[in-house]
Structure formats: C-alpha cells, structure tokens
C-alpha cells in the first residue's frame, strides 16, 4: 500500500503517517504508531521510500529479522508438550460412497462462489447424472463440482454434500482443508469420490491441513498439525508447501485468486446465501437445509 501511495504522488512521510500513527490513534493504541519516547519499539527499517523493502524488523526493541532472515527465535512455537500436537481430526472410516450425491430433481440448487468474496449465491440448474444410479457426474464442460463437509471433531460420521460452481475444475481431482470457518470441519471440493476420499484420508492422517489430489494420490500437502489450523514447521517450509498446494489446485483448473481462501469460507453458515455444512446445504436466508 505504501508503494502504491508514493507511486501515485503522495509524499512518503504523509503516506507512512497514514499507515501507522493515524490508524493507531483511531483504535486507541496510544503506545504505538510513531518513533518517540514511551512508544513500543515495533518497527522496520527500509532501504528507500519508494520500494519499502524491509531491511531490519524490530520487535519489542530487539532485531527480530534482517534481510528476510528470522533472528528472534523466541517467537517459535513450543511443541514439547505432546498434547499440543495431538491429532484433532477424529472421524469414522469413510469409503467412496460418502462422496456420492444422488440427484432426485431435474434441477438442483448449486452454490455459486465468486473471486475475492465470501458471499455465495443460489443457482438452480440441471446437472449430469449416472443413468443407472442417479448419482451426480462431473462434466468438464460445466463449471460444477461436488462439495463435502466432513464432521471431524466427534467422529459422528456426518458428511454433508452439495454442488458448487466457480472452482473451475477442468480435469479430475479434488482439494480440501481442515480450515473451514467457523466449525473447522473438513471441507473438500472435487470431481469424483475417489479423489475426494483421498483428500479426506490424507487430512485425517496429517492431523489437518491443506491437500490436493488426483488419480487417487496426493499431489500436494501442507500439514497443519496444531488443531488442524496451525503449522509448527519452519515458515519457509510452510510457504513452499502453501505454494505447492495452491499450484496443485490451479493444475486442476481452479483460477480463483485464493483457492483455499475461498474454500475456507464455504462452510461459514451465517453468511448468505448458501453454505455447506456437515448436515447438508444450508439456506442462510431461509434458515433451512436444502434437499436434493
């Protein structure tokens, strides 16, 4: 933001003031936002006032990072207590049938996601089904995939299914996450039951995380071993794995700016219009579960 402001002609000192002191005062943070006596020494040193590349990062008066390298190891997560890393993904054994949606009506409710938004909309449309079983089938010509919300805290065995448009699958595969606001069950989207099951089992074994799969094998995985929400690994490793799972989702056709970000809000059952829960597709405005 500072780069954009200065490039647009705002004087650097004014831009910095509006990025630091003014918001601190707005939120009543009277001990930060400026370099002055009695203010917290949380700041960073830049090489110039156009690019704003950080040279030093100072935290509580101590140099925490220099030129992109972490120096202050006090911020590392302590994991010596076994209970911290207990696997919190508890679910019953699943098979492929858990990810098969039987369609009864000619037109189905579809959850529509959009780039850079946590809102969804309802769309009613015909979908392709297997004539012998009546189960939903992926059609690469249609931007519709299957979504699943798997209860993962008490091993109830509940799996809610729904159809979703906007993830852009162009070939068979799936990706999923244990970061699914606010209940943080497992949320998985995909084109077929085999790859979706592969994702669910990988998340169970890893204790949660982000995962992508194709051809019934895991193509990328970012484990989140603390509660299925946080990684205890070194941040460069986490960043590399995040890039890998994001690229794996893009390889399946997803062109959303943040595939796993959009996925993480799919189950937030207080935001309009439709949400995916472990009990099925929830109509937020109508306050009811939608049947297929």
Protein Blocks (a to p, Z undefined) as FASTA:
>chain_A
ZZmmmmnopafklmmmmmmmmmmmmnopakgoiacehiacddcddfbfklopafbdceeh
iafbgghiafblmlpccfkbmklmpcfbdcddddfklmcccdfbfbdcdddddehiabdc
dddddddddfklopacddfkbccdddddddfklonopacddddehjlpabecddddfbdc
fklpacdddfbfklmmmmmmmmmmnopaadddeehiafbdcddfegolaccbdfklmmmm
mmmmmmmmmmnopacfblmlmmmmmmmckbcfbdcdfkbccdfklopacdZZ
